[in-house]
C-alpha cells in the first residue's frame, strides 16, 4: 500500500450513441459525438417491471455501476450530479402549474439520490452510498476530492465514484450558460494499485468538466472502459 495515494483501478461509461469501448476510443479521438437523446441503456439484467419507470439518469447510473462489478460487500458509492432527476422535476413543475396537484409516484422518483438508490436496489449492493451536489468554482473536482477523502480517512480498501447527468429538457436550456450532453461514468478507486491502475493524483490536477476528466483517463492509454 502507498500511503496517501489513490488509484483508479476500473472504469465504466455510458452515453447515448457511445456505448462500446471502441466507440469511446473514437470519441476520444473526436471521431464521434455523444448524441442529445433521452433514451438510456436497456439494463436488461434488471427486472422488466423495475426498470419500466426509471429515468435516463437512473438507467445510466445502474449501467455504469453494474459494469464495475464485482465489488466488495462494504464498498460505498459516492454519486455526484449537476442536474439530477431534472426531467422528472420538470414534469412535476408542469403538473403543479397545469393541474395544481402533485402525484406521489412521480415525486418519489424525482429526489436527488434516486439514481444511486435504484442502483443499490437493482444490483443488491449493501455498502451504502452518498449523493453529493458539489459546489465551488470547480464542482466536479470538489466531488472527486470528497470521495478521495472518504477513502483516505476510512478503513475501506475501495470506493466507487459515479458521475451522471441526463439530457436537459428543452424548456430549461435557455436558462443555462452551458448544457453538457447526457453521460455517466464510474470509477473504482482503490488504495492498492494493479498493473492497469492509474494514480488519481495524475488525473485530478486539472479535473475540469466531468467529460474532460473522462477524456484524460482514456488518453493515458492504461485503463479502458469495462463492459
N, C-alpha and C positions, 0 to 999 in steps of 0.2 A: 504493500500500500504506500502511496505517496501522499504525505500529509498536505492538506490544503489544495490539492488538485483534483478536479472532477473531470471525468471523461465521457464523451458521447460514444456509447458502445452499440447503439442500434438506432435506426432512423426509419420512419414511415411517413408517407404523404399521400394526399388525395386532393384533386381539384377537378372541376368539370373540364372534360376534354383532355386531361393529362392524368393517366391512371397508372400505366405500367412503368417500371424502371427505365425502359428505353425511351418512353415519352418524356420522362423527367429529364433525361440526359439531353434530349432535343430542346427542351425548354431552357435549360442552362445555356445552351449554345445559341439561343434566340431563334430556333427553327420552328417553334410552335408557341402558341399563347394559351393561357387559361381562358376559357370561354365564360361569358356572362350568362350563366344558366342557373335555374333554380332547382335543378334535379340534384339529388345526392347519390351516393353509391347504393347498390342494391342490397347490401348486407344480408345476403341470402342465408347466412349462418344463424340468423335470429328467427324467432317465431313470427310467421306472417301477421298475426293479429297484433303482436307487439310493435312491429315496425310500420304498420299501416298509417299511423297518425304522426309519425316522427317528422320533424323538420329537416331541412338540408343540413343545418349545422349539427344537429344531433346525430344524423346518419354519418356525417364525415368524422365526427369525434369517435363514434363507435368503431368505424372502419380503421382509423389510424391507431387506436389503442389495440384493436384486435391484431393488427399486423405487427405489433411489438411483442406479442405473446411468444413464449411463456414468461410470466412474471412471478416473483416470489410472493408468498401469501401475504406478507406485510408491506408490499410495495405500495407507496402512496402516489397519488396523481395530483399534479398541480396543473390546473386548467386556466388559461387566460384567453380573453376575447375582448375586442373593442366594440363590437356591436351586439353580441349575444343573440338571443332569440328575437331579432329585430322584426322579422316578418310576422311572427305571432303577436308581437307588441303592436305593430301597425294594425293588424286585424282586430285587436281588442279596442284600440282607439277608434277605429272606424265603427265598430259595433256600438260603442258608447255614444258617438256623435249621431249615428243614423237611427239607432233603436233605443238609445237611452237605457241600455241594460248590458249586463256582462254575465256570460255563462261561466260556470265553474270549470268546465273541461278545458276550454282554451286558456284560462288563467293558469291552471295547474301545470301546463307545459310551456309557459311563457317566461318563467323565472330564470334568472341568470345561470344558475347551476344545473338547469335541466340537461344539457348535453352530457356532462360528465356523470351526472346521476344515472341517466339512462344507460350510459356505457357500463357503469358498475353493475347495474341490474342485468343487462344483456349478457355480459361476459362473466358474471358470477365473481366479481372482484371484491375482496374483503379488506383491502389495505386502507381504505378511506381516501378522501380527496379534499382539496381546497380549490375554490373557484375565485379567481382574482380579476378585478378590473383595475389594472395598473395605471398609475398617474405619473406625472412628471414630464420633463422635456423629452425623454426617450422612454415611453411607457413599456415598450417591448423589453428593453434592457432591464427595466425595473422588475418586471415579472420574472425574467430569467434569473436575476440576482436573488429574488426572494426564494425561488426554487433551489438554487445552489446553496443558499444559506441554510435552508431546511435540511439538506443532505449533510452539509459540513457540521452542523450543530447537533444532529441527531445520531442515533445508533444504527440507522438503516444503511444497508450496503448499496442500495439503488433507489432511484425515484424516477417517475415518469413526468415529463413536461409536455403539455399539449397546447398548441395554439389553434384556434379555429374561428373563422368568420364566414358568414353566409352572404349570398347576394342581397344587396340592399334594395328595398322597394323603390320603384321609380319616384314615388311621391316624396321620398326623403332625400334624394340625391342632390337636389338643388340647394339644400341647406348644408351640404358637406363640402369642405375645401378639397378633399380628395376621397375617393371611394375605391379602395383596393378590391381586386377580384375575389370571389369566394375561394377559399382554400383552407386546408387543415394539414398540420403535420405533428408528429410526435417524436420525442427523443427519449431514449432510455439513458439516463445519466447514472454513472457508477463511480464508486471510489476506486475500483480496480480496473486497470487497463487491460485490453487484449490486443491481438495483433492487428485488428482493424479499427481500433478506437482512435478518437481524436481528442486532444486536450481541449476542454471548453475555453480555457484562457486564450487560446489562439484564435477563437472564433468570436468572442464576445466584445473585443476591444472597440469595434465599431458595429455594434449589433444592428443599428438602423431599423428598417422595417422588418416584419416577420419574413417576407419573401426574399429580401436581401440577405437575411441571415441564412435561410434555407439554401439560397444560391451559393453562399460562401462555403457551406458544408459540402455541397456536391462538387464544387470546383476543387476542393482539396484532393479529390480523387481517391480517398482512402476508405470512405464509408459510403454505402449505397442504399438505395431505398429497399426496404423489406416489403415483401408481398405475400 
